[in-house]
Every structure is written in C-alpha cells, then in structure tokens.
Amino acid sequence: MMCGEHRISSLLLAAMTLALTGCVQSEPILLPEGPGRVVALDNPEIDEASGLAVSRRHPDRLWLHNDSGGAAALFAVNRQGQSQGRVELDGVQNIDWEDMDAFVLDAEPMLLVADVGDNNAVRPFVMLHLLNEPELSPGGAAVRRSLRVTYEDGPRDCEAVAVDAADAAVYLLTKRDTPPRLYRVSLGANPLLASAAYLGTVESIPPPTTEDILEDPRNGAYRSQPTAMSFSADGRRALIVTYKDAYLYRRDVGQTWLDALNRSPQRIDIPQFAQTEAGGMTPDGRSAFIASEQLPAAMVETALP
C-alpha cells in the first residue's frame, strides 16, 4: 500500500512520499483488466514473450520463449506465472523465434520451436526445431530434428504455427498477408529441403474496425494480424490469437484445416495487452493461456466455450 493520501499519479505520489516522508514503497505491477485470470510472469528474463505452449508432460507447466535475438532458451512457469526454470537448446540460434507448440508424437511429449519470423519477407529459409519435451535438469536440451523450410511461393512473415500430431505436420499461418495464407510442412520432410505447401487463404478473421484505427492511428490497421495458433490434442479445435482478440474454431471429422479455419469462428475476448504475441491451448481445448510480448510480462488464462 502506497504512502500518502492522494492518488494524483503513481509516479508523482512516489516522488512526493519519498521527498516528504522518506517512505519507500515498491510500485505494484499494473496488469490490464479484462476477461479471464491475468497473472504476472515473475521471471525477469521473460521480457519479450513471443511463444507459449502448454506442457504435455506436466499439467501445471507452461513453456515460453523470447523473440528475435534472445537466448536460445525455453522458460518454464506454472499456471500462476511463477518461474520453474530455464532450458537452453543446444546448437541452435534464436534468429526470430515467433511461436511454439506442444504435442505428443509416438507416445512421446514433444515441443516445436518455430524460428519463422521474417518482417521484410527476405529470409531464404526459416527453421522449425523439434525436441523431446525436456525435464528441468542441469545442462541443455538436445534438438531432435531441425527442418530448414522454404515456402513454395517465396518468403513470408509468420508468427502463428501449430502441429497436427495425427497428420504429423506443421501448419503455418502468415501474418502480413491480407488475408493470411495457410501452409503445411510434413514433420518427416527432408531436413535440408523442407517445403511448406500453400493450402489457401484464411478469410474468417474479422478485419480491423474503423474504431480500431481511430483509437490507434499508427497500429490499429494491424490488430487482426495472427500472432499465435494452437490445435487441441484431438484435432477438433483451433485457436488463432491476434493483437486484439482470439478466435476459436471447430473442426468436423474429416474436414481439412483450411476448411475449418474458414468457418465462422467464435470470438474470445481477451485483455488488451500492449502486444499480444503468444498463446496456446490446453490439450483438451477447454482453456487457453495468452501472453504479452511487452513489459510488464503477463499472461491470461481464459476458459473456452
């Protein structure tokens, strides 16, 4: 509780109390209000969260990573946002890590780290790193397989990636194309010559509104860009996260992901973080965790209908 009697502003009040009374108090972390349960991430190393996945090995564990130029490391937190540890990935770089996913392949819990960011669409190839989901033990984690991926129709910027374990494939949804473009690459592709096949456009995400643009003339036009994607373990649900909202899709048996993602989605209202860039569903598809890339580092747990 801050000293003083008037809340002129938090910064002014802190200065006044320090000068007049010598009372030094720490400022609380200001988290956005909104639907869901918002918690702070207490690990100061998570300062630019751009990927999040819900563990398939431990029910109370989430994995996160930072954006471009950060350490090639994964950070484990519990559902309260409390740090559980850090794991370095051996032999890889964080050029522009933008998403991650957790899944089970051949009864083994796995993680996918997607080094697929390409703001200017100039990278000759991007990287998908697959590893057995690690335990929190001393030393680094070995990458089981890395795919060097090119898009069949040229470079693309992408921040939304999900694995369909039954299909043994990775689906990539581009960010800066209007509408976004969906691609697929097999997990069994040649590691040095993996090609992402173009499947079609996803036209179901509502475009920015006039109000969005008026509220934020600089960035309002980009509020519908996809920044994360996740599939439920049974392949019946998908979640696409944008800067403004998240969207829940249902997939019928036998339906392609392209067709499912072009169905009318259910909008999931989320707190308006400064920059929402990470998200993942629980295996049962009943809830999602969505995180901000900007400080203060925070995430929301939201129930899915």
LINDA-V660141 format. One record per pair of residues at least 12 apart in sequence whose C-alpha atoms are under 6 Angstrom apart, sorted by the first residue. I is the first residue (numbers start at 1). J is the second residue. D is the distance in Angstrom with one decimal. If there is no record, write none. Layout:
# LINDA-V660141
i={I,I}
j={J,J}
d={D,D}
This chain:
# LINDA-V660141
i={34,35,36,36,37,37,38,38,39,39,40,40,40,41,41,41,42,43,48,48,48,48,49,49,49,50,50,50,50,50,50,51,51,51,51,51,51,52,52,52,52,52,53,53,53,54,56,60,60,61,61,62,62,62,63,63,67,67,68,68,68,68,69,69,72,72,72,72,73,73,73,74,74,87,88,89,89,90,90,90,96,96,97,97,98,98,99,99,100,100,100,101,109,110,110,110,111,111,111,112,112,113,113,114,115,115,116,117,117,118,119,121,121,121,125,125,126,126,127,127,127,128,128,129,129,130,130,130,131,131,147,148,148,148,149,149,150,151,151,152,157,157,158,158,159,159,160,160,160,160,160,161,162,162,168,169,169,169,170,170,171,171,175,175,179,180,180,181,181,182,182,182,183,183,183,183,184,184,202,203,204,204,207,208,208,223,223,224,225,226,226,227,227,227,228,228,228,228,230,230,232,232,232,233,236,236,237,237,237,243,245,245,246,247,247,247,247,248,248,249,273,274,275,275,275,276,276,277,277,278,278,286,287,287,287,288,288,289}
j={271,270,301,302,300,301,299,300,298,299,81,297,298,81,297,298,82,83,66,67,293,294,65,66,293,66,67,98,277,278,293,64,65,98,99,100,278,64,100,278,279,280,101,102,280,282,109,78,79,77,78,76,77,78,75,76,96,97,94,95,96,97,94,95,88,89,93,94,87,88,89,86,87,140,140,140,141,140,141,142,115,117,114,115,117,159,114,159,112,113,114,162,133,131,132,133,130,131,133,129,130,128,129,128,127,128,158,157,158,157,157,155,156,157,149,150,148,149,147,148,149,146,147,145,146,143,144,145,143,144,191,191,192,194,194,195,195,195,196,197,174,175,174,175,227,228,172,173,227,228,229,229,229,230,187,185,186,187,184,185,183,184,225,226,203,201,202,200,201,199,200,201,196,197,198,199,196,197,262,262,262,264,224,221,224,243,244,242,242,241,242,241,242,277,240,241,278,279,280,281,283,284,285,283,250,251,249,250,251,276,269,270,268,265,266,267,268,265,266,265,292,294,292,293,294,291,292,292,293,290,291,304,302,303,304,301,302,301}
d={4.5,5.8,5.6,4.5,5.3,5.1,5.7,4.2,5.7,5.6,5.8,6.0,4.2,4.5,5.4,5.2,5.5,5.6,4.9,5.7,4.4,5.8,5.7,4.5,4.4,5.5,5.3,5.2,5.0,4.8,5.8,5.4,5.3,5.7,4.1,5.2,4.6,4.5,5.9,5.3,5.2,5.8,5.0,5.6,5.0,5.8,5.6,5.3,5.9,5.8,4.7,5.6,5.3,6.0,5.5,4.7,5.9,5.3,5.9,5.3,3.8,5.7,5.7,5.7,5.9,5.7,5.5,5.1,5.5,4.2,5.7,5.7,5.2,5.8,4.7,5.6,5.0,5.8,5.9,5.4,5.2,5.0,5.7,4.1,5.8,4.9,5.3,5.9,5.3,4.5,5.7,6.0,5.5,5.8,4.5,4.7,5.9,5.5,5.4,5.6,4.7,5.9,5.1,4.8,5.0,6.0,5.7,5.5,5.4,4.4,5.5,5.0,4.9,5.6,5.3,4.8,5.9,5.2,5.6,4.9,5.9,5.5,5.1,6.0,4.4,5.9,5.6,5.2,4.7,4.7,4.3,5.7,5.1,5.8,4.7,5.5,5.1,5.8,4.8,5.9,5.8,5.8,4.2,5.1,4.9,5.9,6.0,5.3,5.2,3.9,4.8,5.4,5.6,5.0,5.5,5.6,4.3,5.1,5.7,5.3,5.6,4.6,5.4,5.4,5.7,5.7,5.5,5.8,4.4,5.5,5.6,5.9,5.6,5.2,4.6,5.4,5.2,5.2,5.6,6.0,5.1,6.0,5.8,5.8,5.9,4.9,5.3,5.4,5.4,5.7,4.5,5.7,5.3,4.9,5.9,5.0,5.6,5.7,5.4,6.0,5.3,6.0,4.9,4.9,5.8,4.8,5.6,4.7,5.8,5.0,5.6,5.8,4.9,5.7,5.6,4.7,5.5,5.4,5.1,5.0,5.8,6.0,5.4,5.5,5.8,6.0,4.4,5.9,5.8,5.6,5.0,5.1,5.6,4.3,4.9,5.7,5.5,4.6}
